[in-house]
């Protein structure tokens, strides 16, 4: 710390008084990897995030929500395969249980209110004729 004080006069910095730090305007062209062109939380950012591929969404969920792949301790390839399979199983179980909870809540609301909007949400999706013929063959 003493060496740092000798090279830079930290006491003269105008941002030392502000406990939360400071902000600096940065251009996207100057720092393309540091500054996000589309502000996070905006409608456009959410639309782009929704359009990501399924593998990107799955990897993001496994890494950020479940913290399975946050700091994996992997010694060899077989253990890495086991960790990836366990992560996929956890993700599928989470999504299945979330679907069950959502559907259960919709049925509960339907029985309480008899709302036609909820009936519409609970209708099964229409199946295209090409897929329907394949299903009926089996």
C-alpha positions in Angstrom: 0.0 0.0 0.0 2.9 2.3 0.8 4.4 1.7 -2.6 1.1 2.5 -4.3 0.9 5.7 -2.3 4.4 6.7 -3.5 3.5 6.3 -7.2 0.0 7.8 -7.1 -1.4 10.5 -4.9 -4.6 8.7 -3.9 -5.7 11.5 -1.5 -6.0 13.9 -4.4 -8.5 11.6 -6.3 -11.9 13.3 -6.4 -13.7 10.0 -6.2 -12.3 8.9 -2.8 -15.0 10.7 -0.9 -17.8 8.9 -2.7 -18.2 5.5 -1.0 -20.0 3.9 -4.0 -17.2 4.8 -6.4 -17.7 6.7 -9.6 -19.2 6.3 -13.1 -17.4 6.8 -16.4 -19.0 7.1 -19.8 -17.5 4.4 -22.1 -18.2 3.9 -25.8 -19.1 0.5 -27.2 -16.6 0.9 -30.1 -13.8 1.5 -27.7 -14.6 -1.4 -25.4 -16.9 -3.9 -27.3 -16.5 -6.7 -24.8 -16.8 -4.6 -21.7 -19.8 -2.4 -22.5 -23.0 -4.0 -23.6 -24.6 -2.3 -26.6 -28.1 -3.2 -25.5 -28.8 -2.2 -21.9 -29.7 -5.2 -19.7 -33.3 -5.3 -18.6 -34.5 -3.4 -21.6 -37.3 -4.9 -23.8 -34.9 -5.5 -26.7 -32.4 -7.3 -24.4 -35.2 -9.6 -23.1 -36.3 -10.4 -26.6 -32.8 -11.3 -27.7 -32.4 -13.4 -24.5 -35.6 -15.3 -25.2 -34.4 -16.1 -28.7 -31.2 -17.8 -27.6 -30.8 -21.5 -28.4 -32.0 -24.1 -26.0 -28.4 -25.2 -25.2 -27.4 -21.7 -24.3 -30.4 -21.4 -22.0 -29.7 -24.8 -20.4 -26.0 -24.0 -19.8 -26.9 -20.6 -18.3 -29.5 -22.2 -16.0 -27.1 -25.0 -14.9 -24.3 -22.5 -14.3 -26.0 -19.6 -12.7 -29.2 -20.9 -11.1 -28.2 -24.3 -9.8 -24.4 -23.5 -9.4 -23.6 -27.0 -10.6 -21.1 -25.9 -13.2 -19.9 -22.9 -11.3 -16.6 -24.4 -10.1 -16.7 -28.0 -11.1 -14.0 -30.3 -9.6 -13.3 -32.6 -12.5 -10.3 -34.9 -12.6 -10.9 -37.0 -15.7 -13.3 -37.2 -18.7 -15.6 -39.8 -17.1 -16.2 -37.6 -14.1 -16.9 -34.7 -16.4 -19.5 -36.8 -18.3 -21.1 -37.8 -15.0 -21.3 -34.2 -13.8 -22.8 -33.1 -17.2 -25.4 -35.9 -17.0 -26.3 -35.0 -13.4 -26.7 -31.4 -14.3 -29.0 -32.3 -17.2 -31.1 -34.5 -14.9 -31.4 -31.7 -12.3 -32.4 -29.2 -15.0 -35.1 -31.5 -16.4 -36.5 -32.2 -13.0 -36.6 -28.5 -12.1 -38.4 -27.7 -15.3 -40.8 -30.6 -14.9 -41.7 -29.7 -11.3 -42.1 -26.0 -12.3 -44.6 -27.1 -15.0 -46.5 -29.2 -12.5 -46.7 -26.3 -10.0 -47.9 -23.9 -12.7 -50.5 -26.3 -14.0 -51.7 -27.0 -10.5 -52.1 -23.3 -9.7 -54.0 -22.8 -12.9 -56.4 -25.7 -12.0 -56.8 -24.2 -8.5 -57.7 -20.8 -9.9 -60.0 -22.4 -12.5 -62.0 -24.2 -9.7 -62.2 -21.0 -7.6 -63.2 -18.5 -10.3 -64.2 -20.5 -13.4 -62.4 -17.9 -15.5 -62.6 -18.5 -19.3 -59.0 -17.1 -19.7 -57.7 -19.9 -17.5 -59.7 -22.5 -19.5 -57.9 -21.2 -22.6 -54.5 -21.6 -21.0 -55.3 -25.2 -19.9 -56.3 -26.3 -23.4 -53.9 -28.7 -25.0 -52.0 -27.2 -28.0 -53.2 -28.1 -31.5 -51.0 -30.8 -33.1 -50.1 -30.4 -36.8 -51.6 -33.1 -39.1 -48.1 -34.3 -40.2 -47.1 -35.1 -36.6 -50.6 -36.4 -35.7 -50.3 -39.0 -38.5 -46.9 -40.1 -37.2 -48.3 -40.5 -33.6 -51.3 -42.5 -34.8 -49.0 -44.9 -36.7 -47.3 -46.0 -33.6 
